Amino acid sequence: MPKILYVEDEPFLGKIVKESLESRQFEVRLVADGGKVMPAFEQFQPDACVLDVMLPNRDGFSLGEEIRQKHPTVPILFLTAKVQTEDVLQGFRSGGNDYVRKPFSMEELIVRLQNLLALRSNTQANNGQDGIAIGSFRFFPNRQELRLGDTPARLLSHRETELLALLASPPNANVARKDILDKLWGNDSFFNSRNLDVYVSKLREYLREDASVQLLTLKGVGYRLVC
């Protein structure tokens, strides 16, 4: 049963969401005070976190940053009433994997949580002690590292790691652009689509060090990591 740390200071909303998640076979720890989140996290050891942004004593973004630093593979989903692009970007910079704007439907929240948990499980399943081979590279998702031979490892961002894990599981397979957007960002909006273009460009730059590795764009389909 997946364990969800849910941080929400509105009692009525917190109760409804907690009960709805539990009815879908999630184990939920509800915390209402931002200052109590980290002790609860360490005691509960959740599989994913759902964090409201506006909280008493400590905000969700700073909590996301600390969780990401200490536990780099735990998915974080932000709940926010803020709608400005800068607020969304701050959420991703703070370690968030996804965000849901308030008010939200429970079905949307549950689907996004399931996607994040499935992505994490897939990444861990493909991250043995020897990493994932991508041409001459070794990719270590849990350490967020891309290594080429004896050169120092390149440290990837959390989002770069997620994207490369999707493209490399397995390599040489077509990956639909819409599937990537749905799994990593929750939808295929124009804003998220532009973000994906940026991350694809970054990965191409990193992988250029091995000429045998190519990240191809398949027009109208998506991408293929050839190695």
N, C-alpha and C positions, 0 to 999 in steps of 0.2 A: 504494500500500500504506500504510494508516494506521500512523503511528508512535506507539507507546505507551511512555511512561516508567513503568516498574514499580518501585516501591520496597518492598522486603521483606527483612528481615534473617534470616529462617529459610531456610537454604540449600536444604533439601529441597523445601519448598513453593515457593520462588522458582524452582527449576529446573523443577518440574512445570508451574507456571502459565506460565512463559516459553515452554516447548516447546509447550504446548497452544495458546497464542495464536499462535505462529509457524505452527503447523499450520493455522490459520484465516486465514492471509495477513495477519497483523499483523507489523510490524517492531518488535521489543521491545528496549529498553535496560533492563537490570536493575541497580539500585543497592541496596546493602545497608546503607549508612551514611547516616543523615540529614544529616550534615555535608557530604556530597559531592553532594547532590541538585541544588542550584542551579547549580553549574558544569556538571553533566551536562545539566541542562535547557537551558541557554543553548547548549551545544555541539550537542545532539541536536535541539532545536526540535520537541518532540513535538506530535502532534495531540490527545492526551489523556493524563492522568496517572492512575495507579492507585497510591494511597498507603496503606501500612500506617500505623496510628496510633502504635504503640509501636515506636520506633526508637532505635538508639544515637546519641548526640550531639545529635540534634534530633528533635522529635516531628513526626508528620504534620500535625497541626493548624496549627502555626506555619509549616510549609512551604506548606500550602494557602493561608494568608493572604498569604504573600509572592508566590506564583505568581499569585494572583488580582489582587493590586495591580499587578504588572508585566505580566501577560498576561490581561486580563479576559475573553477569549472562549474560553480553553482549558478544556475540560471536566475536572473533577476528581472522581474516585470514590474514596471512602475505604473501606479494609478495616479492620474492627475486631471484636475479641472482646467489646467493651463493649456492653451491652444496655440501659443505663439511658436514659430519655428525654433527660436533660440531656446525655449524651454525644453522642446523635444530633443534638440541637440545636446543640451546639458545632461539630459537623462542618459543618452548614449555615452557621453564622455564620462559619466559617473559610474559606468560599468553595466548599465542596463542592456539587456538583450532585446527587450520589447517594451511597449507602453500601451496602455488602454486609457482612453479619455473618458472621464466621467461626464454624464451618466453612461453606464455600459450595461450590456445584457450579460447574463450569467453564461449563456451559451458561447458568446464570444470569448469571455475570460477563460472558460474551460478548454476551448479549442486551442487557444494560444498557449495555455499551460501545458497541454498535452503535446503540442508541437515542440516546445522548449525541452521537455523531459525526454521526448523521443530523440531529439537532436543530441542531447547530452549522452544518452545511452549509446547511440550510434558512434559518437566520437570516442567514447571509452572502449567500446568493443573493438575499434580499429587502432587502438593505441597500445600495442604490445611493448615489451621492453626495448625492442629494436626499432620502434617507431614505424612510420609508413614510408615506403620507398616511393619517391617521385623522381624518376631519372637518377641523377647522382645525388639528389637531396635525400635527407631523412627528416621526416616531419613528425614532431612530438606534440600532439594536440594538448595533452594535459599540462605540458610545460610551456605551451605557446611558443615553441621553438621550431625554426627551420634551419637545418644545418647542411652545409656543403663540404664534404671531406673533412679536413682538419681545420678549416677556417672557423672563427668564432661564430657561435650560433646567432642567428638573427631572431630577435624577440618580436613576436607578432602581437598586434592588439587582439582583444577578445573577439571582435567582429571579424578580423582577418582570419583568425583561427577557425571560427565557425564556417566561414565561406570556403576556406581551403579544405576543411574536413568534408564538406558536402561534395566538392568537386573531386576529391581523391577517394571517395568511398562508393565504388571503386574508380580508379583512373580509367581513362579511355572510354568512358561512358557518357552519353548525352545527359545533361542536367537541364531541365526546363527552367527558363528564367522566372516564370511565375511561381514554380515550386520553391525556388531560392527565396524570392520575396516573401512568400507566405510563411516559410519556415523561420526566416531570420528576422523579418520585420512585421509579420502578421497580416500584411496586405500588399497589393501591388500598386499603390498610389504613385503619382508622378514624383512626389518628394522622395519616397523610398527607392524608386527606380533610379533616380539620379545618384542617391547614396551608393547603390549597388555598382553603378558605373565607376565611381571613384575607387571602390575597393577592388574591383576587377583590375583597374589600371595599376593599383599598388602591387597586387600579386604578380601581374605580368612583369613589372619592374624587378621584383625580387627573383623571379624564376628565370629571368634573362641570363643569369650567370651560368646556366646550363643550356646550351643551344639545342639540345635534344628535347627539351621540355617546352611545350607550347600550350597556351590557354586560348583556345579557338572560340570565336563567336560564331554561332550557327544562326544565321539570319532567320528570324521568325520562330526560332526554337529555344535557344539558350546558349549553353557553353559545353565544351568538351576539353578536359585536361589530357593532353596527349604526351606520353612519355615512354 
